[in-house]
Amino acid sequence: FRDGHGAEWIAAAWLMLKGYRILGFRLKAPGAEIDILAKKASVLAVVEVKQRRTIEAAESALSPDQRERLRLAGERLLRQS
């Protein structure tokens, strides 16, 4: 649990260094929880943080169904704002 939150803060710092503005952490949306919501210009980034040894392991930890749920949750949040 603690490692996961630490990874989220590291991811948020990296996003900020890349010019993103952090809009929220651990946001509840119907069907999904968004770890980090960030925005840069016209890009809304819905970020799922996975702390793994390799990028390949992190990518495989997120199923296509989970990706779709996160995408839909981001769209819902965007429509609400």
Contacts in CASP RR format, 6 or more apart in sequence:
PFRMAT RR
TARGET T0000
AUTHOR 0000-0000-0000
METHOD contacts of the structure
MODEL  1
FRDGHGAEWIAAAWLMLKGYRILGFRLKAPGAEIDILAKKASVLAVVEVK
QRRTIEAAESALSPDQRERLRLAGERLLRQS
3 51 0 8 1.000
4 49 0 8 1.000
4 51 0 8 1.000
7 49 0 8 1.000
7 50 0 8 1.000
7 51 0 8 1.000
8 25 0 8 1.000
8 26 0 8 1.000
8 35 0 8 1.000
8 36 0 8 1.000
8 49 0 8 1.000
11 35 0 8 1.000
11 36 0 8 1.000
11 47 0 8 1.000
11 49 0 8 1.000
12 22 0 8 1.000
12 25 0 8 1.000
12 36 0 8 1.000
12 38 0 8 1.000
15 22 0 8 1.000
15 36 0 8 1.000
15 38 0 8 1.000
15 45 0 8 1.000
15 47 0 8 1.000
16 22 0 8 1.000
18 40 0 8 1.000
19 40 0 8 1.000
20 38 0 8 1.000
20 39 0 8 1.000
20 40 0 8 1.000
20 45 0 8 1.000
21 38 0 8 1.000
21 39 0 8 1.000
21 40 0 8 1.000
22 36 0 8 1.000
22 37 0 8 1.000
22 38 0 8 1.000
23 37 0 8 1.000
23 38 0 8 1.000
23 39 0 8 1.000
24 34 0 8 1.000
24 36 0 8 1.000
24 37 0 8 1.000
24 38 0 8 1.000
25 35 0 8 1.000
25 36 0 8 1.000
25 37 0 8 1.000
26 33 0 8 1.000
26 34 0 8 1.000
26 35 0 8 1.000
27 33 0 8 1.000
27 34 0 8 1.000
27 37 0 8 1.000
27 73 0 8 1.000
27 77 0 8 1.000
29 73 0 8 1.000
29 74 0 8 1.000
29 76 0 8 1.000
29 77 0 8 1.000
30 73 0 8 1.000
30 76 0 8 1.000
31 69 0 8 1.000
31 72 0 8 1.000
31 73 0 8 1.000
32 66 0 8 1.000
32 69 0 8 1.000
32 70 0 8 1.000
32 72 0 8 1.000
32 73 0 8 1.000
34 46 0 8 1.000
34 47 0 8 1.000
34 48 0 8 1.000
34 70 0 8 1.000
34 73 0 8 1.000
34 74 0 8 1.000
34 77 0 8 1.000
35 47 0 8 1.000
35 48 0 8 1.000
35 49 0 8 1.000
36 45 0 8 1.000
36 47 0 8 1.000
36 49 0 8 1.000
37 44 0 8 1.000
37 45 0 8 1.000
37 46 0 8 1.000
37 47 0 8 1.000
37 74 0 8 1.000
37 77 0 8 1.000
38 44 0 8 1.000
38 45 0 8 1.000
38 47 0 8 1.000
39 45 0 8 1.000
44 74 0 8 1.000
44 78 0 8 1.000
46 70 0 8 1.000
46 71 0 8 1.000
46 73 0 8 1.000
46 74 0 8 1.000
48 62 0 8 1.000
48 66 0 8 1.000
48 70 0 8 1.000
50 57 0 8 1.000
50 58 0 8 1.000
50 59 0 8 1.000
50 61 0 8 1.000
50 62 0 8 1.000
51 58 0 8 1.000
52 58 0 8 1.000
52 61 0 8 1.000
END
